[in-house]
Amino acid sequence: MKKIKINALVDIFAFVAGLIVAKSGLVLWFILPSGSGGGFQGGKGGGVEKSFFFLSRHEWQTIHNWVGLILIILILLHLILHWSYIKNINKILLKNKED
């Protein structure tokens, strides 16, 4: 597979992973905040665990963590694919200043 296709796939998957991490983070922060689970509540309630889209806070946290790890790997792969550009960025910036 050509480098441009690999780069495009890495970028697309990283974008999708970033959206998933952002959505799961917002769900964990606003909809299922810490302490909203079905743990002991002083005898109040039946200990019913809250859920969102049929997933508990624990499941959302697992998705958030694993997709976040995948995102980190994809970002590292993205940096490897662009390493020659990163190495030469100073030359490019200095060349533009001289013009």
Secondary structure as UniProt FT lines:
FT   HELIX           3..26
FT   HELIX           27..31
FT   TURN            34..35
FT   TURN            42..43
FT   STRAND          51..52
FT   TURN            53..54
FT   STRAND          55..56
FT   HELIX           57..81
FT   HELIX           83..87
FT   HELIX           89..98
//
